[in-house]
Amino acid sequence: MIQDTLDFFTSQWAYVLLAGLAARVLYNYFQRGLWKVPGPFIRGITSIPRVLSAYHGNSHNDDISLHRKYGKLVRLGPNLLSISDPAEINQIYGIGTKFIKSRFYELSSAYDDEGLVPDTFVLTDKALHTRMKKNAANAYSTNGLIQMESWIEPVTERLVRKLRRQAGQPVDIASLLKDYAMDAVFAVTFGRDFNYVEEGDVLKMYGVLETVSDYMAVIGQVPWMHKFLLARPLVARLVFGEGGGDKEMFQLAISEIEAAKKKQSEDGPLTFLQRLLLNQAKNPASINDREIMTHAFGNIAAGSDTTAIALRSVFFHVLKHPHVYEKLSEEFSTLATPVSFTDANKLPYFGAVIQESLRMHPSVGMMLARLVPAEGAEICGHKLPGGTEVGINPWVLHRDPEVFTDPDSFRPERWLPTETNEEHLRAMNRCFFTFGHGAHTCSGRWISLMEIKKIVPTLLINFDMKLVKESEYGFKNRWFTPQHGLWVEMTPKV
């Protein structure tokens, strides 16, 4: 009798669970405004395929394939749509857009005793975001850039010396370029570096940054899980130790600010930090210590990885294409040494090579997610309800054959006005998403480009470089797309 009763209730609960699951599947798929959006059926009912794609580090290729099959608008998840239509860029990312950042960005939010740390990467408050961009604008200006260049020169010389010592044997410059980028961004930000080029990851930052990037890539597809994971202090301590991941890096930025205040001066070339402190001294209300710390930390945390990714892409594609290598070397022969950013910035073919390298391999491999405003919006002919998560993946947009002819081929000439008409150039530049778009364009892009435009010609002037072990070159998409295995034989020219 008892067993019969248990069997009855067990079977009833099984039916209830199955009915609930079926209802959830139907609800997910037939959400208002979304069920007509093309895409695989499974993507419309669950986020699991998206999570697995991110976990395996191949979501950029999956997204490209889905767009080539389904068109400009593709459903990647129950409430997630990917867009590759250039006509929708301004609506989603333009200066006056009503679209705000999605919950994905909560995963990289940091908090202190005053609450949310005001990082431009995560801010959804437009007024605060505008203030943060404005109060550091002159530190990213052309004049500021030229002054900061002198801080990079010793780092550049150090890398050349190390590569000369390693001449005659294959060198994995993938890791060296990251060390160079880390030292360079420390130097321009604080006026000193930590000798990463010679000593490696002395501050133990790489592991933290990689863990955060991996976490964002996977858990960012199901951001509601964050509150059960790294958002909990106990979990964060278990993963990162007592430092809590980014706390040690924030503390480093704070200590550098305190040291810089004690020897503040307008004499000599100013660092990024010194320029912010001068802004504060002239107008204390314009920027506070907390905001200065955030800007400095952001330079280090984001600037090193993105620059290293860009450098690897430039060197890989240049060395893989002999005609590009030859033409670039010829253009570099006009440069005086040490190479100045001002001179290198005038070289048209070099500029085209950088642009094409960054098109082929953007540093961000996932969509820059936004939320449709409450009143809804029409995208690619579909009326979407407020709260729908949408975005453009730079890898998808950069492979659009309607914008970039033969998009899978490395062809720097496409960026030259002698090869492409003005209208097409404008269209390509509008779709160039390596540094983002609109108000959220990366503020530090010119620091990154300065590093690139100094070290690439410097190495090609000093060395004959040959790509070896090409099969070992690759990467996994973990939000950022850092490559590994860039093996090169370096032969000194002098």
N, C-alpha and C positions, 0 to 999 in steps of 0.2 A: 504493500500500500504506500509506504513512505517513498520507496524507490519510484513508483509510478508517478507520485506527486512531483518528485524532483525532476524526473524526465520531462514531465509536462511543462514545468516552469523553465527548465533549461531550453527546451525547444522554443517556448514562447519568447524568451530573451534573445535567442538566436535570430528569430524572425524580426524582432524589434531592431536588433543591431543591423541586420541586413537591410531592413527598410530605411533605417537612419542613414546608412552608408549610401544607399541608392538615392535618397533624397539629397544628400550632400553633393553627390556626383552631378545630379541634374541641376542643382542650384548653381554649382560652380560653372558648369558648361553653358547654361542658358541665362547667364547674367544679362541684364538689360544693356543693349548696345554692344555686347561683346560676342554673342554667339554666332553672329554673321562674319566675324573677322576670321580670315583664313588661317589655317595652321593645323598641325596634327591633333587629332581628337584627344589623345592622352594629355597633351599640353593644356587643353582647356579644362581638365577635371582635377589635375594635381600638379604640385610644384616639384614632385619627385624627379622627373626627367631633367628639369633645370638644375636641381641640386646635384644630381649625378654628373651632368655635363660640366658643371663648375668644379666638382671634386676631381674629375679626371683631367682638368686643365685644358679642355678642348672647346670651351663654349664659344670662342670666337669663330672657329671653323663651323661649328654646328649652326650658329646664327647666320653665317654667310650662306651655307647650304639651304637653310630654310627660306631665306629671302629669295634665293635664285629659283626656288621651287614655287613659293607662294606669292611673291611680289613685294610691294613697297611696305605693306603693313602685315605683320605676322604676330599671331598669338603665341607667346612663349610660356605663359602660365595662366592660371584661372583669372588673374587680374593684372597680367603683365603683357604689354604689347611692345614690339620692337618696330622701329620706323627707319626707313632708308630713303625717304623722299626729301630731296633738298628744299622743296617748296614749304615744308613744315618746320624748317630749322628755326626761323625767327619766331614763330608762334610759341615754340616750346622753350627756346633758349635766348631769345632776343632781349634787349635791354628792358623793354616794358612788359615782359611776359608776366602772366598771372600764375604760371605753372611754378610750383615750389618743389624743393628737393624731397625725395621720398624717404621712407623710414630706413632705407638702406644706409643712409649717412649717420644714423644714430649709432651704428656699430663703431664708428671712429670718434665719437664724441668723448670728450674728457671733462671731468668735473673737479673743481676745487672747493674750498670753503665758501666761495661766493657763488657757486653754481656752475652752469655751463661755461666752459672756457671758450671765448669768442674766436673760434677758428673759421676763417672764410670758407674752408672746405665743407664744413657741416652746417653753417648758419642758414636758417630759413627766414630769419628776421631781416627783411630787405634794408631797413634803415640802419641796422647795426652792421650788416654786410657792407653797405655803401661807406659807412664811417671807417671800417677797417681797411677797405681798399684805398680810401682817400688819405688816411693818416700815414700810409707807407708809400704813397705814389712817388714821391721824390727820391726815395731810396732805390726804387726800380727804374728811375729815369735814365736817359742817355748820359747825362752829366755824372750821375751817381755811378753808373756802370763803368765809365772810363776811369773814374777814380779807384774803383774797386779792382780794376784789372791788375794793378801792380801787386796786389796781394796774392794773385794766382801764379805769378811768374816763378817764385821759388818752388812751388809744387810741380810746375811743368818741368823745370830743370831737374828736379829730383827724379821724376819718372824717366826722363831721358837717360840719366846716369844709371839708373837701375837696369834699363833695357840694354844699355851698352855692356853691362856686366854679364847679361844673359845672352849676348849675341852668339850665334852659331848653334843654338839649340831651340827646339820648338818651345814657345812660350804661350801659355793660356792667358791672353790679354783680357779675357772677359772679366776675370777677378781683378786684374790690375786697373782696368778702367773704372771699376766701381771704387777701388781705393783712391784713385786719382780724383774722382768726382766728390768723394767724401771729404778729402783734404781740401779741395778747392772751395767747396761750399762752406766749410768751417772757416777757411781763410777770409773769404769775402764777407762773411757774417760777423766773425769775432776778431779778425786780425791775427789769428793764429790757427794752426792746425794740430793734429795729433799724430802726424807721421804715419798715416795708414799705408801710404805707398811702400814704406820699408817694413813696417811692423804688423800690418794687417789690422784686424778688427780689435784694436786695443780697448775700446770702450764697450765692447760686447753689444753693439747696437744692431748688427745685422740680423741676429736671431730674433730679436723682438720685432723688428720691422717686417721680417718674413712671416712670422706667426700672425701678426695683425693682418697682413695682406691676405694670407691663406684663409683666415677666419672670415674676413669681409667677403671674399669671393664665394665661399660656400654658404655660410650662415646668412649672408646678405640676401640670399634668394628666399629665405624664410625668416625675415627680421624679427618676427614675433618671438622667436626662440632666444633672442639675445638676452632678454630679461632673466632667463633661466641659466645663462652661461656666463660670459665674461662681464656682464653688467653686475653680477654678484661679486662683491669684494673677495669672498672666500675662494670662489672659482678662479678669479684673477690672480690671487696669491699662489694658488696651486700651480697655475700655468707659468706665471712670470717670476714667482718668488716674492719676497717682501717688498721689492721695489715697485711691484705693480705694473710692470711693462713700461709705460711711457713716463712714469714719475721720475725716474732717474734722469731722463733726457730733459724733462721740464726743469729739474733742479739744476742741471748743467747750464741751461739757458739763463736761469735766475742768477746763478753765481757769476756768469759772464757779464750780465747787466750790472750787477753790483760792482764788479771790478772796473768796468768801463766808466761808470759814474765817477769813480775816484780820480781818474786821469783824463777827464773829458777835455777835448781841445778841438779847435777848428783848423789847426795846422796839419799839413801833410795830407796824403790821401785818406779819405774817410772810409771806414768800414760801413757795412749795412747797419750794424747796431749803433755806431756813432751817429749816423745820420738821423736815426729815429730818436736818439737821445737829444740831439740838437733841436729837433722838432718839438720835443717835450719841453725843453728849456725855454724856447721862444714862446710857446703857447701850451701851458700845462693841461688845459682842457681838451686839447686836440688828441692826445694819446696818453694812456696811463701805462704803468709798469706791466700790468697784466696783458695788455694788448701788445706791448713790445715783446714780452716773453713769447707770446703766441706766434708772432711774425718770425722771430728768430728760430723757434722750434720748428715751425713749418718749413723754413728753408732747408733745415737739416733732414727732417723726416721725409719730405717729398722730393726735395731737389737732388739728392744724391742718387736715388734709384732711377728717376726719370732721365737724368743726364747720362747715367751709365748705359741705360737701355738704348738711348739715342746714339751714343758713341759706338756701341757694339754694332748697331745696324749700319751706321755709316761705314765703318771699317769692313764689315762682312761684305757688303754690296760692292764697295770699291775694289776690294781684293778679288772678288769673284768675277768681276768684269774688267778684263785687261784694258779695253779701250777707254773705260772710265778712269782707271788708274793712270794711264798714260796722259790723258787730257788734263786730269787734275794736277799731275806732277808738273806738266808744262805751265799751267796757270800759277802754281806755287813758286815757280822759278823767278817770278817777278817780285816776290816778297823779300823784304829785309828781315834779318833775325836780330833779336828775338821777335817772333811774329806778334804784331799788334792786332787787336780786335778791329780797330778802325780800318786797317789795310785789308785784312781778310774779309771784312764785311763788304768790300767793294767788288769782290770777285764773283761774277755772275754764274759761272759754271759751278763753282763751289757751293753757292747758295742753292742752285738747282739740285745738286747732289744731296745736300742736307734735306731739302724739302721732300725729295723722292724717297730717301731712306726713312724718313719719319712717316711718310705715307704708307710705305710698305710694312713698317713695323711700329705702330703707335705704342706708346708706353702703357696706355690703359687698354685692357682687352675686353672690357664689359661695358654695357650701356651706362650712360650718364642719366640716371633715373630721375624722373619728375612725376608729380601728381597733377592730373587734370583738375582745374579749379572747380569749385562747388557748382557753378552754373553749367558745367559740361563744356565740351568743345567738339568741333568737327575736325577730324584728322583723316586724310586720305579718303574722303567721301563717307566716312563712318561717324555718326553722332555718338560720342562717348560720354558716359556719365561722370560726374565729379568723383574724384578719388581713384580713378583708373590710373595705374602706374604705366608710364610710357617712357620711351627714351631712344636715343640713337647710340649705337655702338660704333666707335671710330673705325674699327676693323671692317665693319659692314659698309659704312659710307665710303671708305677709301677703296673698296673693291667694286663700286658701282660702275658697270661698263658704260652707262649713259653719260657719266661725268668723266671717268678716267678710261680712255681707250686702252684696250688690252691691259686691264687693271692688275693682272698677276705678274706682269713683266716690269722689271726695274729699268726705267727709261728717264733719266734726269732731264733729257732734252725737252720733255713735255712742258717743263716749267719755264722755258726760255721764250721771250716774246718773239724771237726770230723763228721759232718753230710752231707756236700756237697763237691764234688770234686773241685779241684783247678780251672779247666776250667770253671765250672759253676759259681763259686764264682766270677771269673773275669768278666764273662758276666753280673752277677747281679750288680756288682759294676760299670761297665760301663754304666748300665742303671739306676743307682741311681741318680736322678735329683733334689733332694731336695735343693741342693746348686748350681744348675746350672752345667755348663760343660765348659771345655776348658779355654780360656783366661778370660771368664766372670764368672768363678766360684766365688761364694761369698767370698770376702776377710775376712769378719768377722766371718766365720763359726766356727773357733776355739774358739773365744770369746763366742759364743753361746754354743758350746759344753762344754766349761769349766763351764759355769753357770749350765748347765744341770747335769754335772757329779759331781757337788758339792751339789746342792740342793736336787736331788732325793735321794741319799743315806742318806743325813742328815735327811730328813723327815722320811724315812722308819726306820732309826735307833732310832729316837726319839719318833715315834708314831706307834701305830697300826692303820691302815687306812682301812676304809670300804666304798665302793661305795654305795650311796643311791640315790633315785630319778633318776635312770638311764634314764628314759624316757625324762627327761628335758635336757639331753645332746644333743647338735646338733650344726649346723653352717650353714651359708650361704656363698656361694663363691662370694667374692667381690675382685677378684684378689688375695688378701690374704684370708686365710680361717680360721678366728678366731672363736674358739668354745665358747659356753656359757653353763651354767648350769651343771658344774662339781661338784656335791654335794657329800661331803665326811664327814664321822664321824671320828674324830680324838681322839684317846685315848692315852695319854702320857704313855710311857713305864716306866718312872722313876718319 
